[in-house]
Amino acid sequence: MTEDRKMLEPMATVVSIVLRTLLALLTAGVVFSVIRGSWADLNVCIVDESTTSSVTTGGFAFTPESGAQVDSIPRYCAETPDAHLRLLDELSELPSTLLLISGLFLLHRLLQGAAREGVYTVQTASRLRLLGWWLLVGSLAVEIAEANARAALLAALAKNADFSAGTWLSMWTPPYLAVLTGLGLLTFARITRAGASMREDLEGVV
């Protein structure tokens, strides 16, 4: 499978290095936080981008050009965040990191398997399909979870906000790129499976 392995470079090597680096950094960060006990000292803040207001420039460091204006966007921070607020803060960001690492792991597994068994194989098509569904469903689930966490955090810190569908929608950002990538991988999985079938038929004829 030397030719297949060559076709997968340099992506296979880059993915392997990035995955190991991220895992090392994540592990080091967790160990450092436990040793320092710094998790309890983290700032818990949330920006309400759905609320803006114009401000005068007098006395402010931000000075717009002529014909432009400066808007203020409220950023709420808890003075002494409890465990519930810290958990919401973590849930507003951690799922994306976990999706990234797990996606890289599945991609690494896909590339390693393709280099070992061949590109046009049923196993490669199955791993492509798994990665496609993981990105498609996972990106939607992660964005829903993080939007809920941000909406709940804003409702806990701002008097003029409540945990409602409107607040959730203001925090929701559709993961267009991840969804399109997942759909593309599912399409390529079908193409790869068809190629694997053709390859088996040709080997049977030969």
ZIJO-V543633 format. One record per run of one state. SS is the DSSP state (A for helix, B for strand, O for the rest). FROM is the first residue (numbers start at 1). LEN is the number of residues. Records with the same first field share a line. If there is no record, write none. Layout:
BEGIN
SS->FROM-LEN + FROM-LEN
END
This chain:
BEGIN
O->1-1 + 8-3 + 37-1 + 42-3 + 56-14 + 78-5 + 92-2 + 118-4 + 158-7 + 172-4 + 206-1
A->2-6 + 11-26 + 38-4 + 83-9 + 94-24 + 122-36 + 165-7 + 176-30
B->45-11 + 70-8
END
